Amino acid sequence: MTTSQTQLDPQTAIYDEVVPSRHPWSRVLKRGQIMRIEDLGGNQAVDFLVYNADAPDERYSAQDTTVAQGNLYLTTGSKLISNDGRVMMTILNDTCGRHDTSGGACSCESNSVRFGLDKRFQHACVENFLTALAPYGLGKRDMVSNINFFMNVPVSDNGTLEIVDGISAPGSIVDLRAEMNTLVAISNCPQINNPCNAYNPTPIRILIWEG
Amino acid sequence: MVQSSVLPNSDSSNPGTIDPALILRDETLPGSAYWHGIIKRGNTLRITDLEGSQGVSLICYNADNPIERLNVADTAKIQFNAFLKKGMVIYSDMGRVLFSITEDTSGYHDLFGGCSNAASNAAKYGEGEFWVNARDSFRRAVTRYGLTKRDIMPNINLFTRVAIELEGKMTFVEGIEKPGSFIDLRAEMNVLVVLSNCPHALHPSTPYAPKPIQVPVWNSPAPTADDLCRNANPEAVRGFVNTDALFAQD
């Protein structure tokens, strides 16, 4: 597991906002800009998707990303690869050390299967993504497997996969540099049925710097 | 109820004989070819690895409403396992079951390795040559159904094993292919399926030499009350409640 510290000063950021627990967020980042996601409370899963802002049918590809780096988890130095095989973003700094690429987002429908048919009516990450992407003309066709920052989903050598207690502490950060003009969508995950959020969603802070 | 972690091991001795009267269509695909078709609810698509495949990539949709589609992340996390085998199911992004894996003599199917594309093939097999890749085949196939690049999701890889080490390192495991092995996918709704018979993106061998596969579709028996896939775990039971509701009003 690799972690690294950052030299970026929050005082020089051009954007600094807190995203409340359970909420969506989206914004276009220009090539070269750097965004930080800070896990304010610790153990908060941050579901993350990224699109080419100029041609959004190019988007994050979990499988192209993991195959290109030969590793299932993301950390400092990982490059987020698109479905066209291009680098969309680079993880510059990471004080958590491991982020999930395989668990995907919770949805009303998957919650009904995983946790009980009555859980269909809970708020879920896909709801947030649809809300965040709608202003850009994107919708359900554009949903693909996402990154879960600060989420720990170990996969064993026999394929078993668990969603376990996170390894992120309050104040953990990840810094990402946009390598193209990117549309970033975040669901600050509302999941309360498993340990990915320690059963308690908490706010995150997002900062952006010019490159 | 049995947890998916204690499902029976694949039976590699199963001869897989199908009564010819039950076969609805049957084709053999050469290496690098792609295939698409609609498997009606209750029928089974068998994919047979005739000569020791280098990987077969699969995507699928609800044929009646293709906005509903394969979700490999849900398929792995709902069943707590990312290596598909007999007794497991393939989930859509709407909390329903597309396919049940009713038989499997291979034992190795991968959700992590993605599919080849023009760049990955050029890197592996050399620049300046034309190598058919799975991503482009998917795009061409889905065009027949009015779908585009936006509709292509992460895929499944049949007959391949990608090992995951403790710190996440992915390694393609060579030598697990078995000529004659097969997987049976029973459609639990009307399923639009696309197969690309190109080598797995992580398959290390060159030259490019994908092997033929056979794809009979057969009128398989209706599931019984003790059906393995329908009863594998509480999640499967709920997944089928959701799926059967789609057809309950017919």
Interface residues (C-beta under 8 A of the other chain):
Chain A: M1 D57 S61 A62 Q63 D64 T66 V67 G70 N71 L72 Y73 N83 D84 G85 R98 S102 G103 G104 A105 S107 C108 E109 S110 N111 S112 V113 R114 G116 L117 R120 V126 K140 R141 D142 M143 V144 S145 V153 V155 S156 D157 N158 G159 T160 L161 E162 I163
Chain B: S5 I67 N71 V72 A73 D74 A76 K77 I78 F80 N81 A82 F83 Y91 D93 M94 G95 R96 L111 F112 G113 G114 C115 N117 A118 A119 S120 R135 T148 K149 R150 D151 I152 M153 P154 N155 A163 I164 E165 E167 G168 K169 M170 A201 L202 E235 R238 G239 V241 N242
